[in-house]
Amino acid sequence: MQILHIISSARGADSYSTQLSEGIINKLLAAHPGSTVVVRNVATQPFPHLEEAHLQAYFAPAESRSPEQQQAVRHSDEAIAQVMAADILVIGVPFYNFSIPSSLKSWLDHLTRAGITFRYTPNGPEGLITGKKVYLAVASGGIYSEGPMQAYDYATPYLRIILRFLGLTDVTVARAEGVKLPEFEPTALQKGLDSVAV
């Protein structure tokens, strides 16, 4: 089994989302001995934000792409190949200003390719990345899974929608929340990890 670990926090080893995602991976490795882990840190090795060259390259036939277009599409092809090769995706999701980091959004933009990872049909869009399990390791300073701040969570609803659009429907969300609140911080990480059954 191959596990793809997406790290998107800029906080390095201090990141709660990275610690939570690593804890989930340790659980997976214990449950599935012999599995391999591929790590992609989009914070330290970011995908470029989409520009005109990328969009032109995506819609140009592969055989007619210019050298510049071939270079522009390289990042997208790499992201797609890593996801397609994985059986399980574990995505670290730090909560930045009620949403996800731009580095994670860029990875998703490169992953979302018409005709490759999704297609439009007479019955609506169809995701083409199927048969994979996804774990979202979400970390936030406050409490957003319930209560008065729940409406401010634009991270997990968006991720569920875009992943479902791509065909990734088996999604588990684990949360280390309240890490900036003294009454929740000591147990936040373990609580998030304990919520995950593999």
For each residue, the residues with C-beta under 8 A, 3 or more apart:
1: 28 32 34 35 36 87 88
2: 35 36 37 38 85 86 87 88
3: 25 28 29 35 36 37 38 86 87 88 89 90
4: 37 38 40 82 83 85 86 88 89 90
5: 21 22 25 37 38 39 40 90 92
6: 21 40 42 89 90 91 92 104 107
7: 15 18 21 39 40 41 42 43 92
8: 17 41 42 43 91 92 93 94 100 101 103 104 107
9: 12 15 16 17 18 43 92 94 101 139
10: 15 43 94 101 103
11: 14 15 18 94
12: 9 15 18
13: 18
14: 11
15: 7 9 10 11 12 18 19 92 94 139
16: 9 19 20 94 139 176 179 188 189
17: 8 9 20 21 92 93 94 137 138 139 176
18: 7 9 11 12 13 15 21 22 92 137
19: 15 16 22 23 176 189
20: 16 17 23 24 92 137 138 139 174 176 189 192 193
21: 5 6 7 17 18 24 25 90 91 92 135 137
22: 5 18 19 25 26
23: 19 20 26 27 137 189 192 193
24: 20 21 27 28 90 135 137 174 193 196 198
25: 3 5 21 22 28 29 37 90
26: 22 23 29 30
27: 23 24 30 31 193 196 198
28: 1 3 24 25 31 32 35 88 90 198
29: 3 25 26 32 33 35 37
30: 26 27 33
31: 27 28 198
32: 1 28 29 35
33: 29 30
34: 1
35: 1 2 3 28 29 32
36: 1 2 3
37: 2 3 4 5 25 29
38: 2 3 4 5 82 85 86
39: 5 7
40: 4 5 6 7 45 82 107
41: 7 8 44 45
42: 6 7 8 45 46 47 101 103 104 106 107
43: 7 8 9 10 46 101 103
44: 41
45: 40 41 42
46: 42 43 103 106
47: 42 75 79 103 106 107 109 110
48: 51 54 75 106
49: 102 106 109
50: 54 55 106 109 110
51: 48 54 55 72
52: 55 56
53: 56 57 68 69 72
54: 48 50 51 57 58 72 73 75 76 110
55: 50 51 52 58 59
56: 52 53 59 60 69 72
57: 53 54 60 65 69 70 72 73
58: 54 55 73 76 113 114
59: 55 56
60: 56 57 64 65 69
61: 64 65
62: 65
63:
64: 60 61
65: 57 60 61 62 69 70 73
66: 69 70
67: 70 71
68: 53 71 72
69: 53 56 57 60 65 66 72 73
70: 57 65 66 67 73 74
71: 67 68 74
72: 51 53 54 56 57 68 69 75
73: 54 57 58 65 69 70 76 77
74: 70 71 77 78
75: 47 48 54 72 78 79 110
76: 54 58 73 79 80 110 111 113
77: 73 74 80 81
78: 74 75 81 82
79: 47 75 76 82 83 107 110 111
80: 76 77 83 84 110 111 113 116 117
81: 77 78 84 85
82: 4 38 40 78 79 85 86
83: 4 79 80 86 89 111 117 129 132
84: 80 81 129
85: 2 4 38 81 82
86: 2 3 4 38 82 83 89 132
87: 1 2 3 132 133
88: 1 2 3 4 28 132 133 134 135
89: 3 4 6 83 86 132 133 134 135 168
90: 3 4 5 6 21 24 25 28 134 135 137
91: 6 8 21 104 134 135 136 137 159
92: 5 6 7 8 9 15 17 18 20 21 137 139
93: 8 17 100 104 136 137 138 139 155 156 159
94: 8 9 10 11 15 16 17 100 101 139 140
95: 98 99 100 138 139 140 141 144 153 155
96: 99 100 101
97:
98: 95 152 153 154 155
99: 95 96 154 155 158
100: 8 93 94 95 96 104 105 155 158 159
101: 8 9 10 42 43 94 96 104 105
102: 49 105 106
103: 8 10 42 43 46 47 106 107
104: 6 8 42 91 93 100 101 107 108
105: 100 101 102 108 109
106: 42 46 47 48 49 50 102 103 109 110
107: 6 8 40 42 47 79 103 104 110 111
108: 104 105 111 112 162
109: 47 49 50 105 106 112
110: 47 50 54 75 76 79 80 106 107 113
111: 76 79 80 83 107 108 117 166
112: 108 109 117 118 162 165 166
113: 58 76 80 110 116 117 118
114: 58 118 119 120
115: 119
116: 80 113 128
117: 80 83 111 112 113 127 128 129 166 167
118: 112 113 114 125 126 127 128 165 166 167
119: 114 115 125 126 128
120: 114 124 125 126
121: 124 125 126
122:
123: 126
124: 120 121
125: 118 119 120 121 165
126: 118 119 120 121 123 167
127: 117 118 130 164 165 166 167 168 169
128: 116 117 118 119 166 167
129: 83 84 117 132 166 167 168
130: 127 167 168
131:
132: 83 86 87 88 89 129 168 170
133: 87 88 89 170 172
134: 88 89 90 91 163 168 170 171 172
135: 21 24 88 89 90 91 171 172 173 174 196
136: 91 93 156 159 171 172 173 174
137: 17 18 20 21 23 24 90 91 92 93 174 176 192
138: 17 20 93 95 155 156 173 174 175 176 177 192
139: 9 15 16 17 20 92 93 94 95 175 176 177 179 188 192
140: 94 95 143 144 175 176 177 178 179
141: 95 178 179 180 181
142: 149 177 178 180 181
143: 140 146 147 149 177 178 181 184
144: 95 140 149 150 152 153 175 177
145: 150 153 175 177
146: 143 150
147: 143 150
148: 151
149: 142 143 144 152 153
150: 144 145 146 147 153
151: 148
152: 98 144 149
153: 95 98 144 145 149 150 156 157
154: 98 99 157 158
155: 93 95 98 99 100 138 158 159
156: 93 136 138 153 159 160 173
157: 153 154 160 161
158: 99 100 154 155 161 162
159: 91 93 100 136 155 156 162 163 171
160: 156 157 163 164 171 173
161: 157 158 164 165
162: 108 112 158 159 165 166
163: 134 159 160 166 168 169 171
164: 127 160 161 167 168 169 171
165: 112 118 125 127 161 162
166: 111 112 117 118 127 128 129 162 163
167: 117 118 126 127 128 129 130 164
168: 89 127 129 130 132 134 163 164 171
169: 127 163 164
170: 132 133 134
171: 134 135 136 159 160 163 164 168
172: 133 134 135 136 196
173: 135 136 138 156 160
174: 20 24 135 136 137 138 192 193 195 196
175: 138 139 140 144 145 192 195
176: 16 17 19 20 137 138 139 140 179 188 189 191 192 193
177: 138 139 140 142 143 144 145 184 188 192
178: 140 141 142 143 181 183 184 185 188
179: 16 139 140 141 176 184 185 188 189
180: 141 142 185
181: 141 142 143 178 184 185
182: 185
183: 178
184: 143 177 178 179 181 187 188
185: 178 179 180 181 182 188
186:
187: 184 190 191
188: 16 139 176 177 178 179 184 185 191 192
189: 16 19 20 23 176 179 192 193
190: 187 193 194
191: 176 187 188 194 195
192: 20 23 137 138 139 174 175 176 177 188 189 195 196
193: 20 23 24 27 174 176 189 190 196
194: 190 191
195: 174 175 191 192
196: 24 27 135 172 174 192 193
197:
198: 24 27 28 31
